[in-house]
Amino acid sequence: MWYPDHLVNLGRQYLLASDLDAWFFKDPYMVRVFRDKLALNAFYLPEACNGLWHRRVELSAEDRRKYGCDLVTASNMYYYRAKSLEIFLNYDMKIWGKSYPSWLFSPLRAIYQDEYVAEEEKARAFNAAKIVLNTMHYGEIEGVNCRLFEAAGCGAFQIADWKPALSDLFEPEKEIVTFRTQQELREKVDYYLAHAEERREIADRAYVRAHREHTYDRRLEKMFEILGLRSERLARAPDSQAARISVP
């Protein structure tokens, strides 16, 4: 079982009671707790990007009109995220997602697009924006969310919550710009909005690494290796995307 979410969404925790051979979690904290305190056969396996969808795309004039902006995110909305993003209310920002909660009272409602973007549409939304804001849920204790890999795989520049596991996945400030406080986030947004060439260079480096190391092909190879079930087909096959990714 590969659980692709943070610990807050474990709900009734049925998966902890299930008769499984192995549990894979994206947060090292969850792996450590469940292995040490429940004796589960737990392993760390972060999420990834899908090279079929998460890649640089050619933007049409209509794409630029619809998706173009300074700041973007595609996410669920709740008070923690709303409060973290309200400092950018007067910026050119778009929030992509469907079904804004009726109980959430925030001025961000005015810029919520009420449209779910996924696959190539998400690639268009991320490529058309100057900065992808990756404000992670507070339930992400040590690990990172899927958006980190998706944005990198799309070739977008992003500013992401710093997490302990991030530095093993991307080089902070060279491939992924990070923040630890709201003030730091605002300062880095203002700086990088004014430095387009630096944004491009950082995004290029993240793009190459994402498709080289952080695809689902790579993750499944690692899972099969851990389980002693390494697929000979996958071992022989070239990476479906990394071999074709280059930076112009």
C-alpha positions as CSV (number, residue, x, y, z in Angstrom):
1,M,0.0,0.0,0.0
2,W,1.3,3.4,-1.0
3,Y,-0.5,6.2,1.0
4,P,-0.2,9.4,-1.0
5,D,-1.4,11.9,1.7
6,H,-0.4,13.5,5.0
7,L,-1.3,12.0,8.4
8,V,-4.2,14.3,9.0
9,N,-6.3,12.5,6.4
10,L,-5.8,9.0,7.8
11,G,-9.4,9.1,9.1
12,R,-10.3,5.9,10.9
13,Q,-6.9,4.5,10.1
14,Y,-8.2,1.3,8.6
15,L,-5.0,0.9,6.6
16,L,-3.0,0.5,9.9
17,A,-5.2,-2.4,10.7
18,S,-5.0,-4.0,7.3
19,D,-3.1,-7.2,6.7
20,L,-0.5,-5.9,4.2
21,D,3.0,-7.0,3.3
22,A,4.3,-3.4,3.3
23,W,3.2,0.2,3.8
24,F,4.8,3.1,1.9
25,F,4.4,6.7,3.1
26,K,5.6,10.0,1.7
27,D,6.5,11.5,5.1
28,P,9.6,10.1,6.9
29,Y,7.9,11.0,10.2
30,M,5.0,8.6,9.5
31,V,7.4,5.9,8.5
32,R,9.4,6.3,11.7
33,V,6.4,6.4,14.0
34,F,4.5,3.4,12.4
35,R,7.7,1.3,12.1
36,D,9.0,2.0,15.6
37,K,5.7,2.1,17.5
38,L,3.5,-0.3,15.6
39,A,6.2,-2.5,14.1
40,L,4.7,-2.0,10.6
41,N,6.8,-2.9,7.6
42,A,6.9,0.8,6.7
43,F,9.0,2.5,4.1
44,Y,9.6,6.0,2.8
45,L,8.5,6.7,-0.8
46,P,7.7,10.3,-1.9
47,E,5.3,11.2,-4.6
48,A,6.4,12.1,-8.2
49,C,5.6,13.8,-11.4
50,N,3.9,12.1,-14.4
51,G,5.9,12.9,-17.5
52,L,2.9,12.4,-19.8
53,W,1.2,15.4,-18.2
54,H,3.8,17.3,-16.1
55,R,6.0,18.9,-18.8
56,R,6.6,22.1,-20.6
57,V,3.9,22.9,-23.1
58,E,3.5,25.4,-25.9
59,L,1.1,28.1,-24.8
60,S,-1.4,29.6,-27.2
61,A,-2.6,33.2,-27.0
62,E,-5.8,31.8,-25.4
63,D,-3.8,29.9,-22.8
64,R,-1.9,33.0,-21.9
65,R,-5.1,35.0,-21.6
66,K,-6.8,32.3,-19.4
67,Y,-3.9,31.2,-17.3
68,G,-1.4,34.0,-17.3
69,C,-0.7,35.7,-14.0
70,D,2.1,36.5,-11.6
71,L,1.2,34.0,-8.9
72,V,-0.7,30.7,-9.1
73,T,-1.7,27.7,-7.1
74,A,-4.0,24.8,-7.7
75,S,-5.3,23.4,-4.5
76,N,-8.0,22.7,-2.0
77,M,-9.0,25.7,0.1
78,Y,-9.2,25.8,3.9
79,Y,-8.5,28.4,6.5
80,Y,-4.8,27.6,7.0
81,R,-4.1,28.0,3.3
82,A,-6.4,31.0,2.9
83,K,-4.6,32.9,5.8
84,S,-1.2,32.1,4.3
85,L,-2.2,33.4,0.8
86,E,-4.3,36.5,1.8
87,I,-1.1,38.6,2.0
88,F,-1.1,38.4,-1.9
89,L,-4.7,39.5,-2.3
90,N,-3.5,42.7,-4.2
91,Y,-1.2,40.7,-6.5
92,D,-2.0,39.3,-9.9
93,M,-2.9,35.8,-8.5
94,K,-5.1,32.9,-9.6
95,I,-6.2,30.0,-7.5
96,W,-7.4,26.9,-9.5
97,G,-9.8,24.5,-7.9
98,K,-13.4,23.5,-7.8
99,S,-16.1,23.9,-5.1
100,Y,-14.9,26.7,-2.8
101,P,-16.1,25.7,0.7
102,S,-19.3,27.5,1.7
103,W,-18.0,27.8,5.3
104,L,-14.7,29.5,4.3
105,F,-15.0,33.3,4.6
106,S,-11.9,34.9,2.9
107,P,-11.4,37.7,0.4
108,L,-9.6,35.1,-1.8
109,R,-13.0,34.0,-3.0
110,A,-12.9,36.8,-5.5
111,I,-9.9,35.2,-7.3
112,Y,-10.8,31.6,-6.9
113,Q,-11.3,30.3,-10.5
114,D,-13.8,27.5,-9.5
115,E,-12.3,25.3,-12.2
116,Y,-10.3,22.1,-11.5
117,V,-7.1,21.8,-13.5
118,A,-5.3,18.5,-14.0
119,E,-3.0,16.7,-16.4
120,E,-2.1,19.1,-19.4
121,E,-4.4,21.8,-18.1
122,K,-2.4,22.0,-14.9
123,A,0.8,22.2,-17.0
124,R,-0.6,25.1,-18.9
125,A,-1.7,26.9,-15.7
126,F,1.8,26.4,-14.1
127,N,3.7,27.3,-17.3
128,A,1.7,30.5,-17.8
129,A,2.4,31.9,-14.3
130,K,5.6,33.5,-13.2
131,I,5.6,31.8,-9.8
132,V,3.8,28.7,-8.4
133,L,3.1,29.1,-4.7
134,N,3.4,25.9,-2.9
135,T,2.0,26.4,0.6
136,M,1.8,22.9,2.1
137,H,-0.8,21.6,4.5
138,Y,0.4,21.8,8.1
139,G,-0.1,18.0,8.2
140,E,3.0,17.6,6.0
141,I,5.4,17.2,8.9
142,E,8.7,16.2,7.3
143,G,7.7,15.2,3.8
144,V,6.5,17.2,0.8
145,N,3.3,17.3,-1.3
146,C,2.7,16.2,-4.9
147,R,2.6,19.7,-6.1
148,L,6.3,20.1,-5.5
149,F,7.0,17.4,-8.2
150,E,4.2,18.5,-10.5
151,A,5.4,22.1,-10.7
152,A,9.0,21.1,-11.2
153,G,7.9,18.5,-13.8
154,C,6.0,21.2,-15.6
155,G,9.1,23.4,-15.8
156,A,7.6,26.1,-13.6
157,F,9.4,28.2,-11.0
158,Q,8.0,27.6,-7.5
159,I,8.4,28.8,-4.0
160,A,7.7,26.0,-1.6
161,D,7.4,25.4,2.1
162,W,10.7,24.2,3.5
163,K,10.4,20.6,4.8
164,P,13.2,18.4,6.2
165,A,12.9,15.9,3.3
166,L,13.0,18.5,0.6
167,S,16.8,18.9,0.5
168,D,17.2,15.2,-0.4
169,L,14.9,15.6,-3.4
170,F,15.9,19.1,-4.8
171,E,18.7,21.5,-3.9
172,P,17.1,24.3,-2.0
173,E,17.5,27.8,-3.5
174,K,19.1,26.2,-6.6
175,E,16.3,24.0,-7.9
176,I,13.4,24.9,-5.5
177,V,13.2,28.2,-3.7
178,T,11.9,27.7,-0.1
179,F,10.4,29.7,2.7
180,R,9.9,29.2,6.4
181,T,7.9,32.2,7.4
182,Q,5.2,34.4,5.9
183,Q,7.5,37.4,5.8
184,E,10.2,35.3,4.0
185,L,7.6,34.1,1.5
186,R,6.5,37.7,0.7
187,E,10.1,38.9,0.3
188,K,11.0,36.1,-2.0
189,V,7.9,36.6,-4.1
190,D,8.7,40.3,-4.6
191,Y,12.4,39.5,-5.4
192,Y,11.7,36.8,-7.9
193,L,8.9,38.7,-9.7
194,A,11.6,41.2,-10.5
195,H,14.2,38.7,-11.6
196,A,12.9,36.7,-14.5
197,E,16.2,35.2,-15.6
198,E,16.9,33.8,-12.2
199,R,13.4,32.3,-12.2
200,R,14.1,30.6,-15.5
201,E,17.5,29.2,-14.5
202,I,16.1,27.7,-11.2
203,A,13.1,26.3,-13.0
204,D,15.3,24.7,-15.7
205,R,17.4,22.9,-13.1
206,A,14.3,21.6,-11.2
207,Y,12.8,20.5,-14.6
208,V,15.8,18.3,-15.4
209,R,16.0,16.8,-12.0
210,A,12.3,16.1,-11.7
211,H,12.3,14.1,-15.0
212,R,15.6,12.4,-14.2
213,E,14.9,11.3,-10.6
214,H,11.3,12.0,-9.6
215,T,9.0,10.2,-12.0
216,Y,6.5,7.4,-11.2
217,D,8.7,5.0,-13.2
218,R,11.5,5.7,-10.7
219,R,9.2,5.4,-7.7
220,L,7.8,2.0,-8.8
221,E,11.3,0.7,-9.5
222,K,12.3,1.6,-6.0
223,M,9.1,0.0,-4.5
224,F,9.8,-3.2,-6.5
225,E,13.4,-3.2,-5.3
226,I,12.4,-2.8,-1.7
227,L,9.9,-5.7,-2.0
228,G,12.3,-7.9,-3.9
229,L,10.1,-7.8,-6.9
230,R,12.2,-5.7,-9.3
231,S,10.6,-5.8,-12.7
232,E,13.0,-6.9,-15.5
233,R,10.9,-5.0,-18.0
234,L,11.3,-1.8,-16.1
235,A,15.0,-2.5,-15.5
236,R,15.5,-2.9,-19.3
237,A,13.3,0.0,-20.4
238,P,14.7,3.5,-20.8
239,D,13.1,6.2,-18.7
240,S,10.1,7.2,-20.8
241,Q,10.6,10.9,-20.2
242,A,14.0,11.7,-18.7
243,A,15.8,10.6,-21.9
244,R,13.8,13.1,-23.9
245,I,14.0,16.1,-21.5
246,S,16.4,18.8,-22.4
247,V,16.7,22.5,-21.4
248,P,16.7,24.9,-24.3
